């Protein structure tokens, strides 16, 4: 059980760090690395095939979820719904919208 939790924690940390420093293509390379290393570690500790596959898939899912959550938190900008509307069109408008609503 400790090995499984260690692999899941390592996958989570790798997913978070990848989202901070690299783009989405790095997740593909990281997924291959996680799959190979988790399979080797689980085989070394005597896990059977189905158990090892389940843990490896879980490690990949956790890594990609961590990448997704961290990238969403990083990309969150200003919320456009918080902008106030004053009813007056700005000076940089592209069309004459003022006459269309009469």
Steps between C-alpha positions, in 0.01 A plus 500: 500500500789734573643443153167588339465820701861595423445448127177703510668782692795504260263506201306789651814701569633434149170611348499821703862581420447428132211744482713772659796474266401319179222483243253221428740301279712429806211308658526242221867444573434501872221243459735259327757550774243446777360188333843340461630592846181401680493166317862432596447596863182298532658196336798529735270497803308195375172644376304286257413612148149633558597671824800661334299618200231647725754692708687620191179627339405669826842669511451629145151631578621674817790659313280635225237627746771680697629656177149607401412650840830688527479634146144621560613679813791661316295611200220652704498866411259774581138400499315687226172476687643732765536786249245774548289610208430872491287503185729733305687355203875539504704709260651196329181354359511359150143572391244765565287302743330805647246533213401132477298487823247777424 
